[in-house]
Amino acid sequence: MKKIEQCLIASLFLIPQIGMAQGKVWTLNDCISYALEHNIQIKQKMVAQQQAEVDTKSSKASLLPSVSFGTDHTLSYRPFSETTTSLTGGTMSQTSNKTRYNGSYSISANWTVWDGGKNRKNIEYSKLSQEISQHDTQQSINDIQEQIAKIYVQILYEQEAVKVCQGTLDVAKEQEARGKELVEAGKMSRSELAQLTATVANDEYSLVNAQTMVQDYKMQLKQLLEINDDIDITIPEISDEKAMVTLPAYQDVYNAALELRPEIKSNRLSIDAADMQISMAKSGYQPSVSLIANVGTSTATGIGTNWNTQFKNNLNNNIGVSISIPLYDRRQTKSSVEKAQLSKQSSELSLQSAQRQLHSTIEGYWLDAYSAQKKFIAAKASVESNQASFDLVNEQFKEGLKHLAELNTAKNNLLQSQQDKIQSKYTAVLNTVLLKFYGGESINF
């Protein structure tokens, strides 16, 4: 009973924690932090980065001599071997069954003293490859942050759209109720009431569609976070002023991005790596020098000498120098140099392409933000005007002074202006944030 009581008390403390875990509301920073830790794409890049680190260690170790131990053991059996015994006045042959054992032991060392500097250049190349891998990882991190920001803002927009649709539906239901009163009073036909009912159905469909879009973008967000449970995000207060902040000059953002963005750094390092590949390929024209050393011995049975004595007497040591001078390698070295030079040209073109893509992306964000700000100003004025017009027409409709067609026109105009306002607002906010992100700031609303 005492153990049961302890378990019950512990469960009382656990229940709130479980509820908090299941009811977690994710902020943008929560989403980014979690994705950077659990996203599979980033994990794959981290594994590739670790592989590059191993390659660097391996290239450094190639400067050291290699040492190996070898041993051979042979067991021979000769069932019909003959031995000859000399006797006075003649010889006598006899057969014997003999099993013999032979063993050899050796330690060999090989040290490449000079190979045209290829080994040391390979170390530098491995270091460059490791840095490139690190920048590739950072690029994936930036891409994930950018995708999360876009989806997060899209969820905010769709949730605002849900509120607009809900408000429109509430007004439509109110109009339908008022239409029924007018029909009973003989001031509206049943066909017009049917149109009001159809409007309610259409607005319900629009609301469900907006809610579905919210869930669809949440599903995309969960995929980036690598989670399966339902997710709910924090709704930050994004004022109209945030949509109208002063935009940084896109050329200034571009100049900063050229020094900060990992994809640019990676492409620049690829050119340096290509130069190193050219140098490594040219080292094939130079001779190579290696030092060779060997210590070995051998033993056998059936020769009348014990193992220790054989091991000592057969001990042999040697040291030597191996020199290899390339004379003709069927154009292998020349082809390697030409391929390395073409690889450098490809890396230079990749850098130019990355720079142009970066400029296009930043300029596109700037134009979208600028255009959205202008549309937001116009949409705000349009909402105020259409709201006033709809309120007036709606009141007159309730009094039976306006036709249904006029009411629908005023309602559609208001709905369109509301949607334009929230769309331009969040488009301006998102693109402004992304501009600052490319300029070196963190993503934050």
C-alpha positions in Angstrom: 0.0 0.0 0.0 2.9 2.3 0.8 4.4 1.7 -2.7 1.1 2.3 -4.3 0.7 5.6 -2.4 4.1 6.7 -3.6 3.3 5.9 -7.2 0.1 7.9 -7.0 1.9 10.9 -5.6 4.6 10.7 -8.3 1.9 10.5 -11.0 0.4 13.7 -9.7 3.6 15.4 -10.5 4.1 13.7 -13.9 0.6 14.6 -15.3 1.2 18.3 -15.7 4.6 17.6 -17.3 3.0 15.2 -19.8 0.4 17.8 -20.6 3.0 20.4 -21.1 5.0 18.2 -23.5 1.9 17.3 -25.6 0.6 20.9 -25.5 3.9 22.6 -26.5 3.4 25.7 -28.5 6.4 26.2 -30.8 8.0 29.6 -31.4 10.0 30.3 -34.6 13.2 29.9 -32.6 12.0 26.6 -31.2 11.4 25.3 -34.7 14.8 26.4 -36.0 16.7 25.0 -33.0 14.9 21.6 -33.1 15.3 21.3 -36.9 19.1 22.0 -36.7 19.4 19.1 -34.2 17.1 16.6 -35.8 16.7 17.3 -39.5 18.0 14.3 -41.5 19.5 16.5 -44.3 21.7 18.3 -41.8 22.7 15.1 -40.1 23.8 13.7 -43.5 25.9 16.8 -44.0 27.4 16.4 -40.6 28.4 12.8 -41.5 30.0 14.0 -44.7 31.9 16.6 -42.7 33.2 13.9 -40.3 34.3 11.8 -43.3 36.3 14.8 -44.6 38.0 15.1 -41.2 39.0 11.4 -41.4 40.4 12.0 -44.9 42.5 14.9 -43.5 43.9 12.6 -40.8 44.6 9.9 -43.3 46.5 12.3 -45.6 48.6 13.5 -42.7 49.5 9.9 -41.7 50.7 9.2 -45.3 53.9 11.2 -44.4 54.9 8.5 -41.9 56.6 5.3 -42.8 54.7 2.1 -43.2 55.7 -0.9 -41.1 54.5 -4.5 -41.5 55.2 -7.9 -40.0 55.0 -11.0 -42.1 55.5 -14.7 -41.4 55.2 -17.8 -43.5 54.8 -21.4 -42.2 55.1 -24.5 -44.3 54.5 -28.1 -43.2 55.8 -30.8 -45.7 55.3 -34.5 -45.7 57.4 -36.9 -47.8 56.2 -40.5 -47.3 58.6 -42.1 -49.9 61.7 -40.1 -49.5 64.9 -42.2 -49.8 68.1 -41.8 -47.8 71.4 -43.4 -48.8 73.8 -45.0 -46.2 77.5 -45.7 -47.2 78.9 -49.1 -46.2 82.3 -50.7 -46.5 82.3 -52.2 -50.0 79.0 -50.5 -51.1 75.9 -48.5 -50.3 72.5 -49.3 -48.9 69.3 -47.3 -49.7 66.3 -47.1 -47.4 63.1 -45.2 -47.3 61.7 -43.1 -44.4 58.6 -41.2 -43.6 59.4 -37.7 -42.7 57.4 -34.6 -41.8 59.3 -31.3 -42.0 58.3 -27.7 -40.9 59.7 -24.5 -42.2 59.0 -21.0 -40.9 60.1 -17.5 -41.8 59.6 -14.1 -40.0 60.2 -10.6 -41.3 59.6 -7.0 -40.4 59.5 -4.6 -43.3 59.4 -0.8 -43.4 58.9 1.6 -46.3 59.1 5.4 -46.2 58.5 7.7 -49.1 61.0 10.4 -48.7 60.1 12.4 -51.8 57.2 12.1 -54.3 57.3 15.5 -55.9 55.6 17.0 -52.8 52.4 15.1 -53.6 51.8 13.9 -50.1 52.1 17.3 -48.5 49.9 18.8 -51.2 47.4 16.1 -50.6 47.2 17.2 -46.9 46.4 20.8 -48.0 43.8 19.5 -50.4 42.2 17.4 -47.7 42.1 20.5 -45.4 40.4 22.5 -48.2 37.9 19.7 -48.7 37.2 19.6 -45.0 36.5 23.4 -45.0 34.2 23.0 -48.1 32.3 20.3 -46.3 31.8 22.6 -43.3 30.5 25.3 -45.5 28.2 22.8 -47.2 26.8 21.9 -43.8 26.3 25.6 -43.0 24.5 26.1 -46.3 22.1 23.3 -45.4 21.5 24.9 -42.0 20.8 28.3 -43.7 18.4 26.6 -46.2 16.5 24.8 -43.4 16.2 28.1 -41.5 14.9 29.9 -44.7 12.4 27.1 -45.4 11.1 27.1 -41.8 10.7 30.9 -41.9 8.7 30.8 -45.1 6.4 28.0 -43.9 6.0 29.7 -40.5 4.9 32.9 -42.1 2.6 31.0 -44.4 1.0 29.5 -41.4 0.5 32.9 -39.8 -1.0 34.2 -43.0 -3.4 31.3 -43.4 -4.5 31.6 -39.7 -5.3 35.3 -40.4 -7.2 34.1 -43.5 -9.1 31.7 -41.3 -10.1 34.6 -39.1 -11.3 36.6 -42.1 -13.2 33.7 -43.4 -14.8 33.1 -40.0 -15.8 36.7 -39.8 -17.3 36.6 -43.3 -19.2 33.4 -42.4 -20.6 35.0 -39.3 -21.8 38.0 -41.3 -23.3 35.6 -43.9 -25.2 33.7 -41.3 -26.5 37.0 -39.8 -27.6 38.0 -43.3 -29.4 34.7 -43.8 -31.2 35.1 -40.5 -32.2 38.6 -41.4 -33.3 37.3 -44.9 -35.7 34.9 -43.2 -37.3 37.7 -41.3 -37.6 39.7 -44.5 -39.2 36.8 -46.3 -41.8 36.4 -43.5 -42.4 40.2 -43.7 -42.9 39.9 -47.4 -39.9 42.2 -48.2 -37.7 39.5 -49.8 -38.4 36.6 -52.2 -37.5 33.1 -51.3 -35.1 32.9 -54.3 -33.1 35.7 -52.7 -33.1 33.8 -49.4 -31.9 30.8 -51.2 -29.0 32.9 -52.5 -28.2 33.9 -49.0 -28.2 30.3 -47.9 -25.9 29.4 -50.8 -23.6 32.2 -49.7 -23.4 30.7 -46.2 -22.4 27.3 -47.8 -19.7 29.0 -50.0 -18.3 30.8 -47.0 -18.3 27.6 -44.9 -16.3 26.0 -47.8 -13.9 28.9 -47.9 -13.4 28.5 -44.1 -12.7 24.8 -44.3 -10.3 25.4 -47.2 -8.4 28.0 -45.2 -8.2 25.6 -42.2 -7.0 22.9 -44.5 -4.2 25.1 -45.7 -3.1 25.8 -42.2 -2.9 22.0 -41.5 -1.1 21.5 -44.8 1.6 24.0 -43.9 1.9 22.6 -40.4 2.5 19.2 -42.0 5.3 20.7 -44.1 6.8 22.2 -41.0 6.6 18.8 -39.2 8.5 17.2 -42.0 11.3 19.8 -41.7 11.4 19.2 -37.9 11.3 15.4 -38.4 8.3 14.9 -36.0 5.0 13.1 -36.3 3.0 14.6 -33.5 0.6 17.5 -34.0 2.2 20.9 -33.8 0.9 24.3 -32.8 2.9 27.5 -33.2 3.0 30.7 -31.3 1.2 33.6 -33.0 3.5 36.6 -32.6 2.1 40.0 -32.7 3.1 41.4 -36.0 2.1 45.0 -36.2 1.5 47.0 -39.4 4.7 48.9 -38.6 6.8 45.7 -39.0 5.6 45.5 -42.5 6.6 49.0 -43.3 10.2 49.0 -41.9 12.9 50.7 -44.0 14.4 48.2 -46.5 18.2 47.9 -46.6 19.7 48.6 -50.0 19.9 45.2 -51.8 23.4 46.0 -53.1 24.6 46.5 -49.6 23.0 43.2 -48.6 24.6 41.5 -51.6 28.0 42.9 -50.8 27.7 41.6 -47.2 26.4 38.2 -48.4 29.4 37.8 -50.7 31.6 37.7 -47.6 29.2 35.7 -45.3 27.2 33.2 -47.3 28.7 29.6 -47.1 27.8 28.8 -50.7 30.1 31.6 -51.9 32.9 30.5 -49.5 32.5 26.9 -50.6 32.9 27.8 -54.3 35.9 30.0 -53.6 37.6 27.2 -51.8 36.7 24.8 -54.6 38.9 27.0 -56.9 41.8 26.8 -54.4 41.3 23.0 -54.2 41.4 22.8 -58.0 44.7 24.7 -58.0 46.0 22.1 -55.5 44.8 19.3 -57.8 46.8 20.8 -60.6 49.9 21.0 -58.5 49.4 17.4 -57.3 49.0 16.2 -60.9 52.2 18.0 -62.0 54.1 16.2 -59.3 53.7 13.1 -61.4 56.5 14.4 -63.7 59.0 14.3 -60.8 60.9 11.3 -59.5 60.1 9.6 -56.2 62.5 8.3 -53.6 61.7 5.7 -50.9 63.8 4.2 -48.1 63.3 0.4 -47.6 64.4 -1.6 -44.6 63.8 -5.3 -43.7 64.7 -7.7 -40.8 64.0 -11.4 -41.3 65.0 -14.9 -40.3 63.8 -18.5 -40.9 63.8 -21.9 -39.1 63.2 -25.5 -40.1 63.0 -28.9 -38.5 65.0 -32.0 -39.4 68.4 -30.4 -39.8 69.8 -31.2 -36.4 69.9 -27.6 -35.1 67.6 -26.2 -32.4 65.1 -23.4 -33.1 66.9 -20.7 -31.1 70.2 -21.3 -32.9 68.5 -21.3 -36.3 66.6 -18.1 -35.5 69.9 -16.4 -34.6 72.1 -17.8 -37.4 69.5 -17.0 -40.1 68.9 -13.5 -39.0 69.4 -11.0 -41.9 69.0 -7.2 -42.1 69.0 -5.0 -45.2 68.3 -1.4 -46.0 68.0 0.3 -49.3 66.9 3.2 -51.4 64.3 2.9 -54.2 64.3 5.6 -56.9 61.6 5.8 -59.5 62.1 8.3 -62.4 59.1 8.7 -64.8 60.1 8.4 -68.4 57.0 7.6 -70.3 53.6 6.9 -68.7 51.4 6.8 -71.8 50.2 10.4 -71.2 48.7 9.6 -67.8 50.3 12.6 -66.0 49.6 15.0 -68.8 46.0 13.9 -68.9 45.7 14.3 -65.1 47.0 17.9 -65.3 44.6 18.8 -68.1 41.6 17.4 -66.2 42.7 19.3 -63.1 42.9 22.5 -65.2 39.4 21.9 -66.6 38.1 21.2 -63.1 39.4 24.6 -62.1 37.5 26.3 -65.0 34.4 24.5 -63.9 34.9 25.7 -60.3 35.3 29.3 -61.5 32.1 29.0 -63.5 30.3 27.6 -60.5 31.4 30.6 -58.4 30.1 33.0 -61.0 26.8 31.1 -61.1 26.5 31.1 -57.3 27.2 34.9 -57.2 24.6 35.6 -59.9 22.1 33.3 -58.1 22.8 35.1 -54.8 22.3 38.5 -56.5 19.1 37.4 -58.1 17.7 36.0 -54.8 18.5 39.1 -52.8 17.2 41.4 -55.5 14.0 39.3 -55.7 13.5 39.5 -52.0 14.0 43.3 -52.1 11.5 43.7 -55.0 8.9 41.5 -53.3 9.3 43.4 -50.0 9.1 46.8 -51.8 6.1 45.8 -53.9 4.3 44.2 -50.8 4.8 47.4 -48.8 3.2 49.5 -51.6 0.3 47.0 -51.9 -0.1 47.0 -48.1 -0.6 50.8 -48.1 -3.2 50.5 -50.8 -4.8 47.5 -49.2 -5.2 49.3 -45.9 -7.0 52.2 -47.5 -9.1 49.8 -49.5 -10.1 47.8 -46.4 -11.2 51.0 -44.6 -13.2 52.2 -47.6 -14.8 48.8 -48.4 -15.6 48.2 -44.7 -17.4 51.5 -44.5 -19.3 50.8 -47.7 -20.2 47.3 -46.6 -21.4 48.4 -43.2 -23.7 51.0 -44.9 -25.0 48.6 -47.5 -25.5 45.9 -44.9 -27.6 48.2 -42.7 -29.6 49.3 -45.7 -30.1 45.6 -46.7 -31.5 44.8 -43.2 -34.0 47.6 -43.7 -34.9 46.3 -47.1 -33.5 49.3 -48.9 -30.7 47.4 -50.8 -30.8 44.5 -53.1 -28.9 41.2 -52.5 -26.7 41.8 -55.5 -25.5 45.1 -54.1 -24.8 43.4 -50.7 -22.8 40.7 -52.3 -20.8 43.2 -54.3 -19.9 45.1 -51.2 -19.1 41.9 -49.3 -16.8 40.5 -52.0 -15.0 43.8 -52.3 -14.4 43.9 -48.5 -13.3 40.2 -48.5 -10.9 40.8 -51.3 -9.3 43.9 -49.8 -8.9 42.1 -46.4 -7.1 39.2 -48.1 -4.9 41.6 -50.1 -4.0 43.4 -46.8 -2.9 40.3 -44.9 -1.2 38.8 -47.9 0.8 42.0 -48.6 1.6 42.4 -44.9 3.1 39.0 -44.4 4.9 39.1 -47.7 6.5 42.3 -46.8 7.5 41.0 -43.3 8.9 37.7 -44.6 11.0 39.2 -47.4 12.3 42.0 -45.1 13.4 39.3 -42.6 15.0 37.2 -45.3 16.9 40.3 -46.7 18.3 40.9 -43.2 19.1 37.2 -42.9 21.2 37.3 -46.1 22.9 40.4 -44.7 24.1 38.5 -41.6 21.3 38.9 -39.1 19.4 36.0 -37.5 15.8 35.2 -38.5 13.4 36.8 -36.1 9.9 38.3 -36.3 
